[in-house]
């Protein structure tokens, strides 16, 4: 009986958490970011203030989920994310991976779906933080490189979407193209969640029998030079880097499964 009550509470607490997330996004759009626009006329200062506000909000959201018993988490190697202009590449097992990473990364930038720009709960924060829209076509990679050169810490999920439940991880070459063309080292982040929850196709109320435990580990940087031997094209270098990252995420993930 106790286990059933605990599970029922976590279902309810998950719903409360996401309701607060939506409400918080609306408050940021209607109240907080308009005030930032009035108080900060400089676009760069306004962008940095918006990103810092989102980071604090996401940390609060993660703290609420942990406080309500929805999940617990541990982090390893966060000190490796204390630099500027980092290209942070992570696997994507759950719906809230972006929330976790932005919560722990200063001046975080990320690529968002075009539809979120018109979503009443997300458009305000996204536009204020000047995140990168994914409908830019061929210019998307250039936008990402420009963000890195300006000192932004760009978070990218090379899979492009959440890993299918029970399916194989399949990385796309877009993230590697950014690294190769921008001559930028990659900082991999491995995210694991046990038991699985909030995965691709999961509804928010599909709460596992046990409390979900997240592990976020920042791995060592990977330089792109070794994938760019003399005469190797950028296309081939990006393919090599993508294959290396895929093996890395799979091997590290199996160790912590």
N, C-alpha and C positions, 0 to 999 in steps of 0.2 A: 504493500500500500504506500509506504514511504517513497519508494522509487517512482511509482505512478504519479504521486503528488509532485515530486521534484521535476519529473518530466513535463507535467502539465504547467507547472510554474515557468519552466524555461520556454515553453511555447508562447505563453502569455508575455513573458519578459522580452522575447524576441520581437513580438508584434509591437510592444511598447517602444522598444529601441528604434525600430524603423519608423514608427509614427513620429517620434521625437526628431529623427533625422530629417524627415520631410518638413516638419514644422520649423526646424532650425534653418533649413535652406530657404524657406519662405521669409523668415524673419531677417536673415542676412540680406536677401534681395530687397525687401521692402524698407528696412530701417538702417541696417548697418552700412551697406555699401553706398547708398545715397549720401549718408553722412560723410563717408570717406571721400566721395567725389566733391562734396562741398568744402571739406577741410583741407584736402590735399590737391592742389592744382597741378603739381608736377606729375606727369603720367607715370614715370618710373617709381616715384615715391608711392603713388597710389597703388601701383601693381604690387610692390613689395609689401605694403600694408595689407592688401587683400590676401596675398598668399600667407602672410603670418596669421591673419584672422582665420583662414580656412584650416591651417595647420592646428591652431589652438582648438578650433571646433571639432576637428577629427580626433584629436587626442581626448577631448572630453567625451565624444561619442564612444570611443573604444573603452574609456574608463567606465562609462555607464554600463556598457554591455558586460564588462568584467564584474562590476559591482552588483549587477542584477543576477549574476550567475549564469549568463548565457554562454560565456566562454572564459578561458584563461589563456595567457600567452607568455612566451619567453623570447627574449632577443639575444643575439650574439653578434658581436662585431659592429655595433652601431657607430663606434668611433671612426670607422672607415668611411662614414657618410658625412663627415664634418668638413668636407672640402667644397670648392666651388667648381661649376662647369663639369659635373660628373654625368656620365651616361650610365644610368642604373637600369639594368635589365633583370626582370624577375619572371619566374613562372607564375601561373595564374590559376590556382586551384579553386578559389572561392570568390564570391561576390564582393567581399570587403577587403580584398588585397590592396586596392588603390587607397582605401581609407587608411589602412595600416601604414603604408609607405609614406603617404603625404603627412601623416601624423608625426613621423620620425625624421623627415628630411626637411631641412631649412631651404627656403626659396625653391620649392619644388615646382617643376613644370611637368605637364603631361599631355598626351594626345587624347582628345575626347571625340566621341561620335557627334556628327553634325546635328542629329536630332536633339541632343542634350542642350544645344544652344537656345532652343525654343521651349524647353521644358520649364514650367513656372517655378519648380523647386530648385533647379540647377542652373538656369541661364544666368542669373545674377552673379553668383560666385564665379562661374566659368568665365564670363566676359570681364569681370573686374580683375581676375587673376591673369587674364590674357593667356589662357591655355591654348594649345594648338588644336585647331579643328582638323579632323581627318579627311574632310572633303576637298582638300587643297590640291589633290592630284599630284602631278610631277613636282610641284613646289613644296610638298610636305617635307621631304628630306632636307631641302634648303632651309625651311623654317626651323626644323629641329637643330640643324647645325648652328644657325644663327642664335638660337636660344642658349646653346652650350657656350658659344664664344662670348655671349653677354654675361656669363656667370651663372646661368640657371642650371639647376640639377634636374635633368630630364629623366622621368620615369617612363619606361616602355615595357610592355608585355609582348615579347616576340611572337607568342602564339596568336595574338590578335583578338583572342576571346578566351573564355575559361576552358580549361582542360576538360574534355568530355569524361563523364563518369565511366570508369572502366576502359576508357579508350587510350590510345597512345598519344603522347605529347608530340605535336608537330609544329616546329618553329618555322616562321616565315622569314624571308631575308631582309625585310624592311629595316629592322633594328641594326642588323649587321651593315647594311648600306650606310646608315648614319655614321657608324663607327669608322668604317673604311674611308668614306668620302671626307669625313671630318677629321680624320687622323686622331681619333679619340679613343683612349683606353676604355674598356668596359668594366663596370663594377657589377658582378652578378649577385643577385639576392635569391636565396632559396626559401620558399614558403611551403610549409607542410601543415596539414590540419588533420588531426586524428581525434575521433572518427570523422570521416568526411561530412561536410555540411555546406550549404549555400553554394553547391557546385552548379555546373551547367545543367539546366533543366530542372533543378530543384526549386520547389516553392519555399518561401520563407518559413512556413509552418512545418516543413519536413525536418523537424528537429531530431537529432540522433538520440538514442537511449541514454548515452553518456554525454557529459559536458564536453564540448569541443575544445581541443587543446591546440593552439597555434604555436608554431616555432618559426621564427624569422631569423635567418642567418645570413650575414653579409660575408661573401667569399672574397678572396683576393682578386685584385685587378687583373685583367687580361689585356695585354698590349696587342695592337693590331699589326705590329711590324712583322711578326713571324708568319703571318698569313699573306704578306705581300712581298714575296720573293721577287728578285729582279725580273722584270718582264711580265709578271702576273697581272692580269687585268683586275679592275675593281670588282667586276662581276664574280670572277673566280675567288678572289679574296673574301668577298662577302659570303659566298657559298661555303668556303672552308671554315670561316668563323661561325656560321650558323650551325654547321655539323658539329663543331667542337662544343658549342654551347648546349646543343641538344644532348650530347653524350654526358656533359658535365651535370646538367640538371637531372638526367635520368639516374646516373650513378649516385649523386649526392642524395637524391630523393629516396632511392632504395635503401641507403644506409640509415635514414631516419624514419623509414616507414614503420 
